[in-house]
Amino acid sequence: MTDTPPSEMTFEQAMKELEQVVGRLERGDVALDESITLYERGAKLKKRCEEKLKEAEEKVAAITLDADGQPTGTKPVDGL
């Protein structure tokens, strides 16, 4: 795991670390205090992944298509 704040991670970085956190918690071989710390880190990583997915979803939704289904540009999306 890294010390990088989740807010500075890419989706891929956050997802990779989240998978590591979940794996450690599922094994059940960590002390209670460490489990709580891991759970907190996992919650922050999950939030980051959700934010990045929402951004991507909004970008995809903004793509406009012509009658043949070809991209013709994008609609303006607030905040992007």
PyMOL commands that set and color helices and strands:
alter all, ss='L'
color gray80, all
select helices_A, chain A and resi 6-8+11-27+32-61
alter helices_A, ss='H'
color red, helices_A
select strands_A, chain A and resi 63-65+71-74
alter strands_A, ss='S'
color yellow, strands_A
deselect
rebuild
show_as cartoon
